[in-house]
């Protein structure tokens, strides 16, 4: 985007044509990090990190041409196992580790897999060092389902929060309407010098796995989060639901951990919700639906007097 104008740059050739050892695939999800690296989830189960030359972001001279394949570097990040499951959604966070991007992918087999990528662009494909940080599947027993959506969420709402007081979790929405939460253990994550706290690091605190009730009456298509442990979920039932992952200041009451709770729901869609997002101030919730309607829930203004007296 230049001078307020959206400009077409071209097609990334390595996503349109076969990569070494892969075949063309349906791209299911996309996210940029602050370095301009594009993370793309594929229906073939592979995560791709696309690194562009600096000039595409106004750093170098000239805009170049994306059709020049040598200008675009792609790193293919494999899922665990010999038969990767399709990626249905992904999310990224740059708040958990210094100089690193965390990527969570959710898969058709119910798995959520997390990788970290260093901001130091040191590998042969132009990206940073990649570390696998384990997987989690709350659907592996009982009511099995695919993991349809995923998001990182933080408990703290201040940038200058002490490291010991920071709490993060990953949230996944299932194809069966369930929403599950698992806390993440920061001390087990690799540091920015690319060393890890253990030989096989896993950032998931599996014992903290818990479910947000009530369920949606349909697949959870999208998740959005805000600091303070706020999660907004959108599902095929046409409902937006606002929930809180951590229930009190300390996370415990009477020696027992409090479960997440749903705060309220927002109706308004006659058919499926497509996606949701929150503005940077956390005061506007935007959603779109299959009925070609975009709804903005604006919480930025104090209610008018007539809002409390609808009959006046």
Residue frames as qw, qx, qy, qz and C-alpha x, y, z in Angstrom:
[[0.000, 0.890, 0.456, 0.000, 0.00, 0.00, 0.00],
 [0.429, -0.064, 0.046, 0.900, 1.51, 3.31, -1.09],
 [0.110, -0.005, -0.058, -0.992, -0.10, 6.74, -0.68],
 [0.537, 0.176, 0.464, -0.683, -3.34, 5.11, 0.33],
 [0.722, 0.385, -0.321, -0.478, -3.48, 2.99, -2.84],
 [0.802, -0.185, 0.567, -0.036, -3.49, -0.81, -2.80],
 [0.399, 0.668, -0.515, -0.359, -1.05, -1.96, -5.48],
 [0.991, 0.055, 0.098, -0.070, -0.84, -5.48, -6.92],
 [0.232, -0.745, 0.596, 0.189, 2.73, -6.77, -6.64],
 [0.511, 0.380, -0.722, -0.271, 2.39, -10.10, -8.41],
 [0.941, -0.213, -0.118, -0.233, 2.02, -13.78, -7.59],
 [0.385, -0.631, 0.673, -0.027, 4.54, -15.50, -5.36],
 [0.633, 0.377, -0.581, -0.346, 5.72, -18.14, -7.83],
 [0.202, 0.231, -0.927, 0.214, 6.78, -20.74, -5.29],
 [0.413, 0.151, 0.680, -0.587, 3.23, -20.96, -3.90],
 [0.688, 0.451, -0.025, -0.568, 1.73, -21.28, -7.40],
 [0.727, 0.422, -0.532, -0.103, 4.16, -23.92, -8.63],
 [0.923, -0.274, -0.256, 0.091, 5.62, -27.01, -6.97],
 [0.226, -0.833, 0.487, -0.135, 8.28, -26.53, -4.31],
 [0.362, 0.404, -0.839, 0.043, 11.07, -29.09, -4.00],
 [0.122, -0.030, -0.951, 0.283, 9.50, -32.27, -2.66],
 [0.290, 0.407, 0.593, -0.631, 5.96, -30.84, -2.64],
 [0.183, 0.445, 0.711, 0.513, 3.04, -30.28, -5.00],
 [0.153, -0.337, -0.082, -0.925, 0.78, -27.24, -5.47],
 [0.230, -0.389, -0.834, 0.315, -1.67, -26.91, -2.62],
 [0.196, -0.805, -0.397, -0.395, -4.60, -24.87, -1.39],
 [0.231, 0.220, -0.434, 0.842, -3.44, -22.01, 0.86],
 [0.399, -0.604, -0.687, -0.068, -5.76, -21.99, 3.88],
 [0.402, -0.874, -0.200, 0.184, -4.33, -19.22, 6.08],
 [0.538, 0.519, -0.075, 0.660, -1.92, -16.27, 5.93],
 [0.429, -0.875, -0.134, 0.181, -0.16, -14.05, 8.49],
 [0.475, 0.665, -0.242, 0.523, 2.63, -11.44, 8.24],
 [0.633, -0.545, -0.289, 0.469, 5.03, -10.79, 11.10],
 [0.104, -0.937, -0.020, 0.334, 6.73, -7.45, 11.86],
 [0.374, -0.451, 0.567, 0.578, 9.69, -8.33, 9.60],
 [0.530, 0.492, -0.265, -0.637, 7.38, -8.74, 6.61],
 [0.015, 0.166, -0.974, -0.151, 7.78, -12.52, 6.52],
 [0.699, -0.010, -0.166, -0.695, 4.64, -14.25, 5.26],
 [0.242, -0.126, 0.943, -0.190, 3.54, -17.46, 6.98],
 [0.636, 0.132, -0.338, -0.681, 1.20, -19.57, 4.83],
 [0.535, -0.094, 0.797, -0.264, -0.63, -22.68, 5.96],
 [0.390, 0.256, -0.660, -0.589, -1.42, -25.29, 3.31],
 [0.876, -0.051, 0.046, -0.477, -3.97, -28.05, 2.84],
 [0.789, 0.300, -0.526, 0.105, -0.99, -30.38, 2.39],
 [0.792, -0.556, -0.208, 0.142, -0.13, -29.93, 6.07],
 [0.659, 0.042, -0.075, 0.747, 2.99, -27.84, 5.50],
 [0.139, -0.928, -0.154, 0.311, 3.71, -24.37, 6.88],
 [0.648, 0.425, 0.138, 0.617, 5.63, -22.10, 4.53],
 [0.285, -0.784, -0.076, 0.546, 7.66, -19.05, 5.54],
 [0.564, 0.644, 0.268, 0.442, 8.05, -16.65, 2.62],
 [0.406, -0.635, 0.002, 0.658, 10.82, -14.04, 2.91],
 [0.472, 0.826, 0.244, 0.187, 10.75, -11.07, 0.55],
 [0.544, 0.233, -0.076, 0.802, 13.63, -8.74, -0.41],
 [0.210, -0.491, -0.394, 0.748, 13.78, -5.56, 1.65],
 [0.007, 0.055, -0.303, -0.952, 12.92, -3.40, -1.34],
 [0.258, -0.453, -0.749, -0.410, 9.36, -4.73, -1.33],
 [0.396, -0.721, -0.520, 0.232, 8.83, -2.92, 1.97],
 [0.090, 0.971, 0.063, 0.211, 10.28, 0.43, 0.92],
 [0.651, -0.656, 0.213, 0.317, 13.74, -0.25, 2.37],
 [0.578, -0.140, 0.498, 0.632, 15.77, -0.75, -0.81],
 [0.163, 0.435, -0.289, -0.837, 15.77, 0.92, -4.22],
 [0.439, 0.117, -0.641, -0.618, 12.93, 0.04, -6.58],
 [0.756, -0.123, 0.299, -0.570, 9.98, -2.25, -6.10],
 [0.183, -0.264, 0.935, 0.147, 11.29, -5.18, -8.15],
 [0.678, 0.091, -0.417, -0.598, 9.17, -7.92, -9.69],
 [0.687, -0.277, 0.570, -0.356, 7.74, -10.81, -7.72],
 [0.925, 0.340, -0.030, -0.164, 7.92, -12.97, -10.82],
 [0.397, 0.627, -0.632, 0.224, 11.68, -13.09, -10.36],
 [0.881, -0.339, -0.316, -0.093, 11.76, -16.30, -8.35],
 [0.657, 0.130, -0.420, 0.612, 15.26, -15.68, -7.04],
 [0.073, -0.487, 0.188, -0.850, 13.94, -12.65, -5.14],
 [0.719, -0.395, 0.063, -0.569, 11.55, -14.68, -3.01],
 [0.221, 0.298, -0.901, 0.225, 12.83, -17.25, -0.52],
 [0.785, -0.292, -0.151, -0.526, 10.56, -19.98, 0.85],
 [0.002, -0.307, 0.897, -0.320, 11.20, -22.24, 3.83],
 [0.721, -0.220, -0.485, -0.444, 8.91, -25.28, 4.12],
 [0.229, -0.357, 0.715, -0.556, 8.23, -26.24, 7.73],
 [0.503, -0.101, -0.817, -0.262, 6.94, -29.79, 8.11],
 [0.703, -0.466, 0.100, -0.528, 4.30, -30.88, 10.60],
 [0.367, -0.403, 0.820, -0.175, 5.07, -33.77, 12.92],
 [0.755, 0.173, 0.609, -0.172, 4.68, -37.27, 11.52],
 [0.330, -0.109, 0.726, 0.593, 5.13, -38.78, 8.08],
 [0.073, 0.536, 0.722, 0.431, 1.61, -37.94, 6.91],
 [0.040, -0.082, -0.240, 0.967, 0.98, -34.23, 7.61],
 [0.102, 0.646, 0.746, -0.125, -2.60, -33.23, 8.33],
 [0.209, 0.664, 0.325, 0.640, -4.10, -30.21, 6.51],
 [0.202, -0.196, -0.354, 0.892, -3.58, -26.86, 8.22],
 [0.000, 0.722, 0.663, 0.199, -6.94, -25.13, 8.73],
 [0.116, -0.966, -0.079, -0.217, -5.80, -21.95, 10.51],
 [0.691, 0.019, -0.302, 0.657, -2.75, -20.28, 12.07],
 [0.220, -0.966, -0.090, -0.099, -1.83, -17.44, 14.41],
 [0.638, 0.314, -0.308, 0.632, 1.42, -15.69, 15.31],
 [0.443, -0.888, -0.114, 0.037, 2.77, -13.86, 18.37],
 [0.562, 0.506, -0.294, 0.585, 5.89, -11.78, 18.84],
 [0.368, -0.746, 0.183, -0.523, 5.27, -11.03, 22.53],
 [0.930, -0.359, -0.038, -0.068, 6.33, -14.32, 24.07],
 [0.820, -0.196, 0.134, 0.520, 10.03, -14.50, 23.21],
 [0.028, -0.837, 0.193, 0.511, 12.47, -11.68, 22.48],
 [0.137, 0.577, -0.624, -0.508, 13.55, -11.53, 18.85],
 [0.118, 0.036, 0.977, 0.175, 11.31, -14.43, 17.82],
 [0.585, 0.009, -0.199, -0.786, 8.00, -15.10, 16.12],
 [0.353, 0.015, 0.903, -0.244, 5.80, -17.89, 17.51],
 [0.499, 0.107, -0.486, -0.710, 3.53, -19.65, 15.02],
 [0.468, 0.055, 0.806, -0.359, 0.64, -21.91, 16.03],
 [0.414, 0.118, -0.627, -0.649, -1.01, -24.05, 13.36],
 [0.613, 0.019, 0.634, -0.471, -4.18, -26.09, 13.86],
 [0.129, 0.241, -0.859, -0.433, -4.86, -29.19, 11.81],
 [0.688, -0.070, -0.380, -0.614, -7.66, -31.38, 10.52],
 [0.666, -0.081, -0.732, 0.120, -6.58, -34.22, 12.84],
 [0.562, -0.774, -0.283, -0.074, -7.15, -31.99, 15.92],
 [0.717, -0.197, -0.135, 0.655, -3.48, -31.16, 16.54],
 [0.044, 0.997, -0.045, 0.052, -2.10, -27.75, 17.38],
 [0.828, 0.016, -0.015, 0.560, 1.61, -27.40, 16.62],
 [0.109, -0.985, 0.037, 0.131, 3.81, -24.47, 17.68],
 [0.766, 0.228, 0.004, 0.601, 7.11, -23.37, 16.11],
 [0.207, -0.887, 0.008, 0.412, 9.38, -20.45, 16.90],
 [0.688, 0.525, 0.144, 0.480, 11.34, -18.58, 14.24],
 [0.482, -0.481, -0.071, 0.729, 14.24, -16.31, 15.16],
 [0.261, 0.935, 0.130, -0.200, 14.28, -12.72, 13.90],
 [0.240, -0.652, 0.568, 0.441, 17.92, -13.19, 12.97],
 [0.806, 0.522, -0.020, -0.279, 17.76, -13.94, 9.24],
 [0.259, -0.656, 0.694, 0.142, 20.44, -16.56, 9.17],
 [0.735, 0.054, 0.674, 0.055, 19.31, -19.65, 7.27],
 [0.332, -0.071, 0.652, 0.678, 19.92, -20.38, 3.59],
 [0.117, 0.613, 0.702, 0.343, 16.37, -19.41, 2.63],
 [0.061, 0.471, 0.027, 0.880, 16.66, -15.97, 4.19],
 [0.604, -0.648, -0.242, -0.396, 14.58, -16.73, 7.27],
 [0.258, -0.660, 0.572, -0.413, 15.54, -17.30, 10.90],
 [0.142, 0.170, -0.963, 0.152, 16.36, -20.46, 12.82],
 [0.690, -0.242, -0.291, -0.617, 13.25, -22.63, 13.30],
 [0.011, -0.180, 0.893, -0.411, 12.48, -24.61, 16.47],
 [0.557, -0.350, -0.633, -0.407, 9.59, -27.03, 17.01],
 [0.160, -0.325, 0.551, -0.752, 7.94, -26.48, 20.39],
 [0.178, 0.103, 0.930, -0.304, 5.61, -29.46, 20.59],
 [0.357, -0.235, -0.589, -0.686, 1.99, -30.33, 19.84],
 [0.265, 0.096, 0.680, -0.677, -1.31, -30.60, 21.71],
 [0.372, -0.164, -0.684, -0.606, -4.60, -32.31, 20.87],
 [0.363, -0.053, 0.599, -0.712, -7.54, -32.01, 23.30],
 [0.778, 0.202, -0.074, -0.591, -9.69, -33.95, 20.82],
 [0.307, 0.395, -0.862, -0.084, -7.53, -37.08, 20.91],
 [0.090, -0.162, -0.956, 0.228, -9.91, -38.86, 23.31],
 [0.232, 0.509, 0.593, -0.579, -13.67, -38.80, 23.65],
 [0.482, 0.779, 0.355, -0.187, -15.42, -36.49, 21.20],
 [0.557, -0.129, 0.406, 0.713, -12.87, -36.32, 18.36],
 [0.328, 0.898, 0.258, -0.142, -12.88, -33.32, 16.04],
 [0.615, 0.403, 0.051, 0.676, -10.70, -31.29, 13.75],
 [0.309, -0.581, -0.198, 0.726, -9.11, -28.09, 15.10],
 [0.386, 0.747, 0.465, 0.279, -10.76, -25.36, 13.04],
 [0.110, 0.891, -0.053, 0.436, -9.27, -22.14, 14.51],
 [0.749, -0.269, -0.296, 0.527, -6.39, -21.13, 16.78],
 [0.056, 0.875, -0.047, 0.478, -5.17, -18.01, 18.61],
 [0.501, 0.010, -0.527, 0.686, -2.61, -16.95, 21.20],
 [0.338, -0.830, -0.247, -0.368, -3.90, -15.06, 24.25],
 [0.391, 0.245, -0.523, 0.717, -2.09, -13.20, 27.06],
 [0.406, -0.658, -0.598, 0.211, -3.25, -12.59, 30.62],
 [0.325, -0.483, -0.120, 0.804, -1.31, -9.37, 31.11],
 [0.337, 0.833, 0.411, 0.152, -2.48, -6.15, 29.50],
 [0.113, -0.955, 0.193, 0.195, 0.67, -4.06, 29.95],
 [0.724, 0.596, -0.304, 0.171, 3.78, -4.12, 27.78],
 [0.135, 0.640, -0.598, 0.463, 6.05, -3.51, 30.78],
 [0.876, -0.389, 0.032, -0.284, 4.70, -6.46, 32.81],
 [0.304, -0.614, 0.728, -0.018, 7.47, -8.28, 34.68],
 [0.466, 0.292, -0.778, -0.303, 8.55, -11.46, 32.92],
 [0.041, -0.008, -0.946, 0.320, 7.64, -13.60, 35.94],
 [0.367, 0.357, 0.532, -0.675, 4.08, -12.24, 35.86],
 [0.443, 0.342, -0.437, -0.704, 3.46, -12.89, 32.18],
 [0.548, 0.098, 0.815, -0.158, 1.04, -15.66, 31.27],
 [0.396, 0.334, -0.500, -0.694, 0.22, -16.95, 27.80],
 [0.620, 0.135, 0.749, -0.192, -2.10, -19.61, 26.49],
 [0.141, 0.101, -0.699, -0.694, -3.21, -21.02, 23.17],
 [0.565, 0.280, 0.492, -0.601, -6.91, -21.35, 22.36],
 [0.032, 0.058, -0.830, -0.554, -8.39, -23.64, 19.73],
 [0.632, 0.206, 0.214, -0.716, -11.90, -23.87, 18.32],
 [0.349, -0.057, 0.925, 0.140, -13.14, -27.25, 17.19],
 [0.270, -0.057, -0.657, -0.701, -15.31, -28.42, 14.36],
 [0.355, -0.435, -0.828, 0.003, -17.68, -29.75, 17.03],
 [0.251, -0.821, -0.222, -0.462, -18.24, -26.32, 18.62],
 [0.740, -0.565, -0.185, 0.315, -15.84, -26.88, 21.53],
 [0.228, 0.854, -0.277, 0.376, -13.24, -24.30, 22.62],
 [0.876, -0.330, -0.187, 0.297, -10.19, -25.52, 24.50],
 [0.002, -0.932, 0.288, -0.220, -7.41, -23.64, 26.31],
 [0.903, -0.152, -0.169, 0.365, -3.89, -24.73, 27.25],
 [0.256, -0.935, 0.180, 0.170, -1.39, -22.59, 29.16],
 [0.744, 0.545, -0.237, 0.305, 2.10, -22.16, 27.73],
 [0.735, -0.586, 0.017, 0.340, 5.30, -22.55, 29.75],
 [0.314, 0.928, -0.191, 0.060, 7.70, -19.74, 28.85],
 [0.418, -0.716, 0.556, 0.052, 10.63, -21.13, 30.83],
 [0.775, -0.002, 0.608, 0.171, 10.81, -24.18, 28.52],
 [0.605, 0.784, 0.141, 0.000, 11.04, -22.10, 25.37],
 [0.745, 0.116, 0.062, 0.653, 14.34, -21.58, 23.54],
 [0.201, -0.763, -0.067, 0.610, 16.05, -18.27, 24.14],
 [0.488, 0.851, 0.005, -0.191, 16.89, -15.84, 21.38],
 [0.078, -0.683, 0.687, 0.237, 20.41, -17.24, 21.14],
 [0.747, 0.253, -0.477, -0.386, 18.73, -20.31, 19.57],
 [0.194, 0.160, -0.925, 0.286, 19.54, -22.58, 22.51],
 [0.633, -0.411, -0.419, -0.505, 16.73, -24.46, 24.20],
 [0.471, -0.551, 0.467, -0.506, 15.92, -25.18, 27.83],
 [0.750, -0.140, 0.638, -0.106, 15.70, -28.90, 27.04],
 [0.241, -0.185, 0.799, 0.519, 16.65, -31.26, 24.21],
 [0.046, -0.414, -0.788, -0.452, 12.98, -31.66, 23.18],
 [0.090, 0.100, 0.347, -0.928, 11.27, -28.48, 24.33],
 [0.129, -0.548, -0.765, -0.311, 7.51, -28.43, 24.69],
 [0.035, -0.213, 0.176, -0.960, 5.77, -25.19, 25.53],
 [0.588, -0.389, -0.418, -0.572, 2.40, -26.81, 26.37],
 [0.203, -0.208, 0.753, -0.591, 1.34, -27.28, 29.98],
 [0.406, -0.151, -0.794, -0.427, -0.90, -30.23, 29.20],
 [0.249, -0.351, -0.811, 0.396, -2.17, -30.49, 32.77],
 [0.088, 0.340, 0.243, -0.904, -3.75, -27.03, 32.39],
 [0.120, -0.171, -0.722, -0.659, -6.04, -28.11, 29.52],
 [0.191, 0.413, 0.659, -0.599, -9.58, -26.83, 30.07],
 [0.140, 0.456, 0.714, 0.512, -12.73, -26.19, 28.09],
 [0.153, 0.084, 0.133, -0.976, -14.76, -22.99, 27.73],
 [0.030, 0.478, 0.875, 0.067, -18.48, -23.58, 28.19],
 [0.796, 0.259, 0.498, -0.224, -21.09, -23.38, 26.80],
 [0.502, 0.005, 0.671, 0.546, -20.31, -24.91, 23.41],
 [0.328, 0.372, -0.269, -0.826, -21.15, -23.34, 20.08],
 [0.749, 0.296, 0.540, -0.242, -23.78, -25.11, 17.98],
 [0.746, 0.660, 0.033, 0.075, -21.46, -25.45, 15.02],
 [0.787, 0.113, -0.061, 0.603, -17.78, -25.33, 14.00],
 [0.277, -0.858, -0.034, 0.431, -15.79, -22.46, 15.53],
 [0.685, 0.634, 0.163, 0.321, -14.56, -20.69, 12.40],
 [0.345, 0.649, -0.184, 0.653, -12.60, -17.81, 13.91],
 [0.612, -0.613, -0.337, 0.369, -10.98, -16.63, 17.13],
 [0.246, 0.718, -0.132, 0.638, -9.75, -13.18, 18.16],
 [0.659, -0.462, -0.436, 0.402, -8.07, -12.25, 21.44],
 [0.000, 0.868, -0.103, 0.485, -7.24, -9.24, 23.57],
 [0.306, 0.265, -0.678, 0.614, -4.78, -8.81, 26.49],
 [0.454, -0.220, 0.418, -0.756, -6.40, -9.63, 29.78],
 [0.233, 0.007, 0.970, -0.071, -7.33, -13.14, 28.67],
 [0.565, 0.452, 0.260, -0.640, -10.26, -12.10, 26.48],
 [0.218, -0.024, 0.870, 0.442, -11.28, -14.47, 23.67],
 [0.577, 0.394, 0.102, -0.709, -13.94, -13.79, 21.06],
 [0.328, -0.006, 0.911, 0.251, -15.19, -16.82, 19.15],
 [0.546, 0.363, -0.119, -0.746, -17.35, -16.97, 16.02],
 [0.361, -0.025, 0.931, 0.048, -19.11, -20.07, 14.79],
 [0.093, -0.187, -0.776, -0.595, -21.52, -21.47, 12.22],
 [0.124, -0.601, -0.765, 0.195, -24.37, -20.89, 14.68],
 [0.104, 0.749, 0.275, 0.594, -24.17, -17.16, 13.88],
 [0.540, -0.827, -0.154, 0.021, -23.10, -16.29, 17.43],
 [0.366, 0.594, -0.430, 0.573, -20.17, -14.17, 18.62],
 [0.750, -0.601, -0.274, 0.027, -19.21, -15.19, 22.14],
 [0.130, 0.751, -0.428, 0.486, -16.89, -13.25, 24.47],
 [0.888, -0.365, -0.269, 0.078, -15.08, -15.36, 27.07],
 [0.140, -0.850, 0.454, -0.228, -12.36, -14.94, 29.68],
 [0.754, 0.246, -0.597, 0.122, -9.57, -17.49, 29.88],
 [0.382, 0.010, -0.667, 0.639, -8.29, -16.62, 33.37],
 [0.325, -0.669, -0.621, -0.245, -11.11, -16.13, 35.83],
 [0.419, -0.893, -0.138, 0.082, -9.55, -13.99, 38.57],
 [0.027, 0.935, -0.352, 0.021, -6.43, -12.01, 39.47],
 [0.310, -0.582, 0.751, -0.006, -4.38, -14.98, 40.61],
 [0.541, 0.237, -0.719, -0.366, -6.00, -17.76, 38.61],
 [0.409, -0.136, -0.883, 0.186, -6.99, -19.63, 41.74],
 [0.463, -0.448, 0.103, -0.758, -9.71, -19.49, 44.39],
 [0.814, -0.349, 0.279, -0.372, -9.95, -21.65, 47.48],
 [0.469, -0.406, 0.769, 0.158, -7.02, -23.73, 46.29],
 [0.633, 0.362, 0.672, 0.128, -8.85, -24.67, 43.09],
 [0.168, -0.132, 0.436, 0.874, -8.16, -23.33, 39.66],
 [0.458, 0.534, 0.354, -0.617, -11.12, -21.45, 38.25],
 [0.553, 0.320, 0.678, 0.363, -12.40, -22.54, 34.85],
 [0.056, 0.020, 0.317, 0.947, -12.72, -20.13, 31.94],
 [0.240, 0.560, 0.678, -0.411, -16.11, -18.51, 31.65],
 [0.206, 0.487, 0.546, 0.649, -18.26, -17.12, 28.88],
 [0.059, -0.245, -0.299, 0.920, -19.15, -13.47, 29.54],
 [0.494, 0.543, 0.320, -0.599, -21.81, -12.79, 26.91],
 [0.489, 0.212, 0.722, 0.442, -22.90, -13.54, 23.37],
 [0.212, 0.496, -0.103, -0.836, -23.71, -11.28, 20.44],
 [0.569, 0.412, 0.710, 0.053, -26.37, -12.35, 17.95],
 [0.213, 0.707, -0.082, -0.670, -27.04, -10.88, 14.55],
 [0.168, 0.368, -0.749, -0.525, -26.24, -13.34, 11.77],
 [0.840, 0.138, 0.140, -0.505, -28.92, -15.44, 10.11],
 [0.941, 0.284, -0.161, 0.091, -26.28, -17.57, 8.41],
 [0.854, -0.162, -0.133, 0.477, -22.64, -18.41, 9.02],
 [0.186, -0.936, 0.194, 0.226, -20.11, -15.94, 10.35],
 [0.783, 0.553, -0.184, 0.218, -17.02, -15.72, 8.17],
 [0.627, 0.148, -0.354, 0.678, -14.35, -13.99, 10.26],
 [0.365, -0.904, -0.221, 0.011, -13.77, -11.57, 13.13],
 [0.573, 0.252, -0.239, 0.742, -11.15, -9.02, 14.14],
 [0.369, -0.826, -0.311, 0.290, -10.61, -6.41, 16.86],
 [0.324, 0.868, -0.093, 0.364, -9.17, -2.95, 16.30],
 [0.537, 0.315, -0.497, 0.604, -5.89, -1.92, 17.93],
 [0.220, -0.417, 0.349, -0.810, -7.68, -0.09, 20.74],
 [0.124, -0.141, -0.961, 0.205, -9.78, -3.13, 21.56],
 [0.264, 0.316, 0.419, -0.809, -12.97, -1.06, 21.34],
 [0.648, 0.387, -0.153, -0.638, -14.44, -2.21, 18.03],
 [0.523, -0.057, 0.849, 0.050, -15.30, -5.75, 17.05],
 [0.487, 0.463, -0.334, -0.662, -15.74, -6.32, 13.33],
 [0.522, 0.013, 0.853, 0.003, -17.27, -9.42, 11.81],
 [0.428, 0.298, -0.454, -0.722, -18.48, -10.57, 8.42],
 [0.641, 0.082, 0.697, -0.309, -20.98, -13.22, 7.43],
 [0.304, 0.110, 0.835, 0.446, -22.06, -15.38, 4.52],
 [0.220, 0.783, 0.577, -0.076, -25.04, -13.03, 4.12],
 [0.446, 0.480, 0.161, 0.738, -22.61, -10.39, 2.75],
 [0.306, -0.900, -0.132, -0.280, -23.02, -8.22, 5.86],
 [0.510, 0.208, -0.469, 0.690, -20.17, -6.62, 7.84],
 [0.488, -0.796, -0.323, -0.154, -21.13, -5.72, 11.42],
 [0.335, 0.406, -0.430, 0.734, -19.16, -3.29, 13.61],
 [0.579, -0.687, -0.433, 0.072, -19.81, -3.53, 17.34],
 [0.273, 0.597, -0.207, 0.725, -18.55, -0.17, 18.63],
 [0.631, -0.610, -0.425, 0.220, -17.74, -0.02, 22.35],
 [0.485, 0.176, -0.116, 0.849, -15.69, 3.17, 22.06],
 [0.165, -0.431, -0.039, -0.886, -18.46, 5.56, 23.11],
 [0.159, 0.099, 0.741, -0.645, -20.47, 5.90, 26.29],
 [0.057, 0.498, 0.840, 0.209, -24.10, 4.85, 25.82],
 [0.135, -0.323, -0.143, -0.926, -26.53, 7.66, 25.10],
 [0.339, -0.005, 0.576, -0.744, -29.32, 8.37, 27.54],
 [0.741, 0.189, -0.116, -0.634, -31.89, 7.10, 25.02],
 [0.513, 0.250, -0.819, -0.068, -30.05, 3.76, 24.90],
 [0.056, -0.024, -0.859, 0.509, -31.18, 3.16, 28.49],
 [0.404, 0.403, 0.493, -0.657, -34.73, 4.29, 27.71],
 [0.182, 0.048, 0.791, 0.583, -35.64, 2.58, 24.44],
 [0.090, 0.659, 0.745, 0.051, -39.28, 3.63, 24.80],
 [0.100, -0.726, -0.169, 0.659, -38.50, 7.36, 24.97]]
